[in-house]
Amino acid sequence: MSNNYIDKASEHFKQLLEDQLARVERMEQGEEKTNFAEIDAINIGIIGGDGIGPFIAAETQRVLESLLSDQLSKGKISFRVIDDLTIEKRAEVNQAIPDDVLEKIKQCHVTLKGPTTTPRKGDLWPNIESANVAMRKELDLFANVRPVRVPKDGIDWVFFRENTEGAYALGSNGVDVTDDLALDFTVTTTQGSKRLLRLAFEYADKNNIDKLTLVTKANVVKTTDGKFLKIGYDMAKEYSDITVDDWYIDIMTAKLIDPKRRTQFRVMALPNLYGDILTDEAAEFQGGVGTAGSANIGNKYAMFEAIHGSAPRMVDEGRAQYADPSSMVRAGAMMLRHIGFPDKGKHLEMALDITGQFEKKLTMTGRDDGADGRDFCEYILDTMNDSDLEKKWESYQ
């Protein structure tokens, strides 16, 4: 009987290996990079997602439309609202991303996405793959970039999280060998690690940052994490002006809250799961996951998103309008930089810092004793339109 279990699990594993080897071949072939300077009209997709997502997405779109009003009037920019990336539709068709929705997403150069619900095994919803994980794989968005800045505490971090491999790549493809034995899988490739690490090193180099930290658990997870770490150190030889060190994920979570040590970190590169954990911890210093944006970068496509969940309870309790839009607005600022409007992105980030960390004339509480999303976005726009924006921001540094 045990041989039957092993044979079935082995066949499952064989198929996973074939799929991953095919993915390696695709990465070897490469994909042409999108040059936004050569695009006459940039299509921006707005994906509301689940729960509070449509509320914060609508407010973020309003902010971006105000900043890009000239480009919109000239047809240089267009916004396309993409509905149906909801848990209801995904459950109905039993797909992480419905085919028709994926086609709409691929018609956009970049997308700005609200949170989506990911079912757990045993939930009422089908055990479908995370929409985020599926989108990263479908669009080959290999780098998740998350900045966290808290000037008063000396924190200026940028995390480069590998986005298409690690423990999440096959997160819905584990196998119950028997009722007593379940296995999941983690994946690390040379090609996937190199492209993520190259992006991190290039970012540090172009921004005159002389420190890059690799985060793994290579002392225990020796094969996959060991490969990532070795590639990182090998690549470091090409960047003589950048000092590279490495930390294990468990102690790294502690050192981020060490006031003496945390200011020494600048750029961090790490595998998928560790990046998810560490960036949520890091966001707490900035005001919580509701304030941190995220970029998912590929060669052809890019997706920018809020990093928090869909908060269905807020919707059930009639509080969705009080959801903090800051995370998605900050993702919008990252998107502006990516598509060729660095000054607009910079000023929007300044306004977010001033409104959320310094002035705090309005506060978001998630309830009616605080500001709602519409009022807070008006506060952001008013701050951006202040002729003394840069001087005001610099005064808080």
Secondary structure, DSSP 8 states (H G I E B T S, - for coil): -HHHHHHHHHHHHHHHHHHHHHHHHHHHH------GGG-SSEEEEEE--STTHHHHHHHHHHHHHHHTHHHHHTTSEEEEEE---SHHHHHHHT-SS-HHHHHHHHTSSEEEE-------TTSSS-----HHHHHHHHTT--EEEEEEEEGGGTEEEEEEEE-SSHHHHTTT--EEEETTEEE---B--HHHHHHHHHHHHHHHHHTT--EEEEEE-TTTSTTHHHHHHHHHHHHHTT-TTSEEEEEEHHHHHHHTT-TTTGGG--EEEE-HHHHHHHHHHHHHHHT-GGG-EEEEE-SS-EEEEE-S---HHHHHTT-GGGS--HHHHHHHHHHHHHTT-HHHHHHHHHHHHIIIII--SS---SSTTS--HHHHHHHHHHHHT-TTHHHHHHHT-
